[in-house]
Amino acid sequence: MELQTSASIEGANLRKSFVRRHATKLVASAVFTCLVVYTVHKGGLKLVPDIDDFAHVRWWAVGAYLVPLSVMAWFRSVRWRFLLRSIAEVPPRKLFAISCVGFAAILLLPFRLGEFVRPYMVRTPPRLRAGLSTRPITLTAATSSIVAERVIDGLYLSIVLALALFFVPTIDPLPDRVVGLPITVAHVRMSGYGMLGLFTVALATICVFYFARGWAHRTTLAVFGRVSMKLATRLASIAEHFADGLHVLGRSSDAAGFLFETTLYWLANALGMWLLAWGSGVVHADGSGPTLGEAFAMMGLLGAAVFVPAPPGLLGVFQFGVYAGMTMFYPTHVVTTAGAAYAFLLYATQFVFTVVTGALGLVAELAQLELLAGEDNVGGATAGSEMTAE
């Protein structure tokens, strides 16, 4: 009874601690969600389509979409092993389970707070570190690998998007604004090219810190030290930690494997989006179906939208990315009918799939989580005892 009470008190304290640390983000997320829903409602954008919008849906295609979605989830998860291989070899099945939990956390928590779940779950418990023949996976090292993954993904996707925006034909003339939103199509296209520039600079920065760390450190101190040496030192330290995730670039086989599986991940994503668009009845003005090039463009715009810190469930942000892409290729009356059904089915299928696989991954890794929690509790109890003794 006493143990149960102690565990309950500890759980309550952890929840309070989480809320206290992230109170600003949680409040901002609630406000942002309300603004998104209001903007969507005012603009007439459909989060939930009318029954008639599903008239041309081929329902078997919705089930078939689970195949590329599963392939996408697998390669998105297991390619992480190439980034971790310079530290330790982690089995693909374990990485898949951990990643499923992490992706669900990213989806359900606001402002991408779930990004910390994967590094926490894959790290090596302190109790096991002494007996390892390889270096343990620390939280810092795991987080660095995630940052590298995000930057490479962002650059990869922005290149695909820029090529699609340049080569894939659009409707002529283009509408002034994205259907249902006070945002111009011209600004959407410009943001696609801007995303390429942003991630190119980000990757170049951490590459400099990886390949020329001493020079990059001195330059950062010299430039930002004019404002604040404390700030300069902090920025240099952060960049160096992020650069540690690029160990994959020093091993040609790992770099090739990571890029190959990243290509399969994004290809499966685009194929799935194309299949579901066709299955939802999305067509051009002449009645022809969607093309794979258009699917790549829509995937890029959707990726650009969800890269931004968003409210729980990516509500509104996800739909904006899909509608922004469809506006460039399909007539407005198609976007607001079959397109609305497509946006809903794409969102709902991915949401349910991510939550279900996340729950299954959590069950599979429950023992590991209990071990990690036990290590943290032991560390906290030891620290507490030392403080009491003093």
N, C-alpha and C positions, 0 to 999 in steps of 0.2 A: 504494500500500500504506500509505504514511504517512498519507495523507488518510483512508483507511478506518479506520485505527487511531485517529486523532484524533476522527473522527465517533463511533466506538464508545465511546471514553472520555467524550465529551461527552454521549452519550445515557445512559450509565450514571450520570453525575453528575446529569443532569436527573431521572432516576428516583429517585436517592437523595435529591435535594433535595425532590421531591414527597412522598416517604414521610416525610422528616424533618419537613416543615411540617405534614403532616396525620396524623402518627402517632397522636395522641390520638383524632381522629375515626375513623380506621381501626380502632383497637382497640375503641372504643366501638361502632362499627358491628358488629364481629364478635360482641361480647357481646350487643348488642341483637338481632341475628339469631338467636342461640342461644336467647335468652329467648322471642322470638316463636314460633319453631318448637316449643319445649317447651310453651308455653302453648296453642298450637293443637292439638298432639298430645294433651295432657292433657285438653283440653276436648272432644275428639272432632270438631273442625272439620276438614273435608276439604280439603287442598290438592290432592290427586290423587283424583278420584272413583273409585268402583267401576265396572266395566264396565256393570253393570245401570243405573247412573244415567244412561247415555246412551241408554236404550231409546226415549225419546220425542223425541230430537233430530231436527230436520229439517235435514239436512246442507247442503242448498242455501242455507238461511238463513245459515249460517256464511259461505259464500262471498259472499252478498249483503251481509253486514255490512261487507265491505271497501269498499263504495261510500260509506256515510255516514262510515266511518272515514277514507277518503281526503279527503272533503270537509272533515271536521273538521280534519285535519292541514293542509290547504291554508290555510283561513281562520285557523287558530291561528298559522300562520307569517307569512303576508303582511300581516296587520293591523298588524304591527310597523312597517311603513313609515310609518304615520300618526304614530307616536311619534318617528320619526327625521326626519321631513320638515322640521322647523324647522332641522335641521342640514344634511342632505344628502338627495338623492333616491336611493334604493337600489332596483334592479329587483326585482319580486316573485319572479322565478325564483331570483335570488341569495339572497334572504331565505329562500325555501323550503329551499334546499340547506343553508344555514347553520343554520337552525332544526332541520332534521331531525337534523343532527349534534349540536346542543345538546340536543335532547330525548332522544336516545339516551344521551348522557353523563349527563343527569340520572337516567335510568332505571338505568344500570349502575353509577354511582359512588354511594358512601354519602353520606347527609346532604346531598343536593342540591349536592354539590361541582360538579356539571356545569353549574350556573347560570352559571359564569364563562366557559363555552365560547362561547356566542353573542356576548357583548360582545367577547371577544378576536378572534373571527373577522371581525366586521363593522367593527372599527376601521380607520382609514385608516393604512397604513404611513407612518412618518415621511418616507421618501424621496419619497413622492408628495404630501405635504401642501403644499409650496411652489407647485405648479402648479395648485392647485384654485381655482375661482372661488367656491366655497362653503366654509363652515367645515369642517375635517376632523372625522371622527367619532373622538373620543378614547375611551379605555377608560372613563374616568369618565362621559362623556356616554352611552355605550352602556349601561353598568351602571345608570345612573339611569333610562333608558327601560325596562329590564327590571324594576326595582323598581316603577315606576309601573304597568306591565302586571300584575305580580303583585297589587298592592293593588287595582286596579280589577277584576281577575278574581275576587279573593277576595270583594269586596263584591257583585259581580254574582251570583256563585254562591250566596253566603249569603242574598241576597234571594230567589232562586229556591227555595232549600231551605226558608227560613222560610215562604214562601207554600205550598209543597207540604205541609209538616208541618201547617199550619193547615187547609188546605182538602181535601186528599186523604184519603178515608176509609181507616181502618186496620181490621184484624181486631179483634173485640171478644169477650172481653177481650184486651188486649195481653199477651204473655208477660212474665214478670218479667225475664228475661235474654235477651241476644242468643244465638242458637243456637250452642252450643259454646264460649262465652266467659263469663268471670265479670264481665260488664258489664251493668248494667241498661238496659232499653230507655228508661226515663225519663231516665237520664243521657245516652243517645245523643240524645234529642230536645232536652234542655237544651243540649247541646253545639252543636246546630244553631243555636239562637237566640244562644248565646254567640259563635259564629263571626260572626254578623251584627254584634254589638256590637263585636267586636275589629276587624274590617275597617272599620267605620264610623269608629271612633276613629283608625285608621291613616290612612285617606284624609283625614279632617278635619285631622289633624296636618300632613301634607305639603301640603295645600291652604293652610293658614295660612302655612306657610313659603314657599309660592309667591306668594300674593297679598299677604301682609303680612310680608315677610322681615325688615325692620328690627325691627318690634315683636316678632316671634317670637324673633329672635336675642337681643334684650335681655331678654325674659321668661325664656328658657331659662337665660341667665347668672345672672339674679336668683334663680331658683328652685334650680337645681342647683349654682350657685356657692356656696351655703351649705354644701354638702357638700364639693365640690372644684371649683375654678375650671377646672382642667385637664380634668376630666370634663365640665363644662358646655360648655366650648369645643368639645370633641370631639363631644358630642351635637349641638350646634348645627350644626357643620360637616357631620356625617353627614346630618342632616335637610335641610339646604340642598342637598346633592348629590342626595338622593333627590327633592326637590321639583323639581329641574331637569327631571326626566322628564315633568313635567306641562305642558310647553310645548304639548301637544296641546289643552289646555283653552283656550288663548288663540287658537286658530284653529278657528272653528265648523265649517268643512267637514271638517277633519281629525278633530275630536272626533266629529262625526256619522258619518263613515266608520269610525272605529275601533269605536264602539259598535254600528254596524250589523253589521260583520263579526264582532264578538265575539258578537252575538246568533246569527248564522248558525253560528258555531263551536259554541256550546253547544246550539243546537237540533239540529244534526247529531249531536252526541254523544248527546243524549237519544233521538232517533229510532233511532240505532244500538243503544243499550242496550235499547230496547223491542223492536226486531226480533229481537235475539239472545235475549232472555228468552222471547219467544213461540216462536222456533225451537228453544229448548232444552226446551220442554214445561212451562215454569213456569205453574201455574194456581192459581186460588183454590179454596176449599173446595167451591164449587158447580160447578167445572169451567170457569169462564170464564177467559179469558186475561188477561194483564197489561194495564194501561192506560198511556197516555202520562204521566198525572199521577204514577203510581207510578215510572215511569222517571225523571222529573225529580227525585223525592225520592231515589231510589237514586243518581242522578248527583251530587246535592248531598252526600250522605253519603260517597260515594266520593271526591269532590273534597276534602271536609273531612279525610278520612283521609290522603290523599296529600300534602296541603299540609304536613303535619308531616314534619320531616326523618326519613328512613327508611333501612333497610338497602338494600344493592344489590338491584336488581330489584323494589323495593317489596314484597318477599316478606312475606306475612302481613298487612301494612298494607292492601294492595289488597284482599285477601280479606275482611278485617274490615269494610271499608267496604261491600262488596257484601252480605255476610251481615247486617250491621246493618240495611240497607235492606229486605232480603227478609223479615226477622223480623217487621216491622211490617205486612206485607201478605199473607203467605202462610202456610198451615199448616206446622207444624214438619216433618211427614213430606214435604212438597213441598220445603222448603228444604234438607233433608238428602239429597235424591235428585236430582230435576231441577234444583233450585237449585244443588246442588254442581256439576253438569255446566255450568250457566250461568256460575258464578263461574270455573270452570276455563277454559272456552272464551273468555270475555271477557278474562281475564288473558293466556292463551296467544296469542290473536290479536293483542292490542295489543302484547305483548312482541315477537313475531316481526316485526310490521309496523314497530314503532319501530326495531328493530335493523337491519332490511333497508334501510329508507329512510335511516337514519343512515349506513350504510355507503355507499350510493349518493351521498348528499350529500357525504360525505368525499372520495370519488373526484372528484366534480365540483369541489370547492373545494381540491383538493390543491395546485394551483399557487399559490393565494393563501396557503395555509398555509406553503409553502416560502418565499414572499416575506417573510411575517411572521417566520418563524424566522430568515431571513437578516438581517433588520433587527435582531432582538434580538441575534444573534451579533455583528454589526458593532458594535452599541452596547456589548456586553460587552467586545469586543476593544479598542475605543477607550478605554473606561474603564480596562481593564487596562494599556494602554500608558501612559496618563497617570499611573497609580499607580506604574509602574516608573520613569518618568522622574523623578518626584518623589523 
